[in-house]
Amino acid sequence: MKGPGLSKSEQASYAQLDELKSEIEAECDRYWRGSGIDWRPLKPVAKGVVKRANESQSDD
């Protein structure tokens, strides 16, 4: 996480937490892959394209 309102030490802390989160997720994935059970919720699947009301229907 980076942003103009964070100090360098806060940014470093967030970077460490993000790295730790990634490691934990990878360990969980390895565990659950070996168990044959996927506990994670299904990822959303796009059903179609959404257009704004003011966009024209033709591609001219």
N, C-alpha and C positions, 0 to 999 in steps of 0.2 A: 504494500500500500504506500503510495507516494502522494504528496500533495503539498501545496504551498504553506499550509498551516502546521505542518509537522517539522519538528527539529530533526537534525541528522541522527541523533540517538534514537528518537522515536521511529524514524524510518528504518533504522537498523534492527530495532526490536520487531517491527512488523515483518521485515524480511526474514528474520529468524523464525518467527511464528508461522509464516507462510511455508517455509521450507519444512518445518516440523509437521505441519498439516499434510503436506504432500507425502512425506515419509510414512505417516500414519495411514493415509488413504491407500498407499501402495501396499503396505503390510496387510491391511484389511482385504484388499483385492486378492492378494496371494492366498490368504487364508480361505476366503469364501470360494475362490476358484477351485481350490483343492477339495472343498466339501461338496461341491456339486450343487450348492444352493446359492442363488443370487438374491441377497437381502435388499439390495438397493432399489429404490423406486424406479419405475420405467421413465426413460427420457421422453420429453415431449416430441411428438411427431407433427410436422407441418401438414395440414390437410389441404392447403391451397394458398393462392396468392391473394393478399388483401390490398385493394387499391383505395386511394382516397376518393371521396365523392367528387372532387373537382377535376380529377384526371379524366381525359377523354378515353373513349372505348376503342378508337381506331389507332393504328400505329403510323398514320400518315405524317 
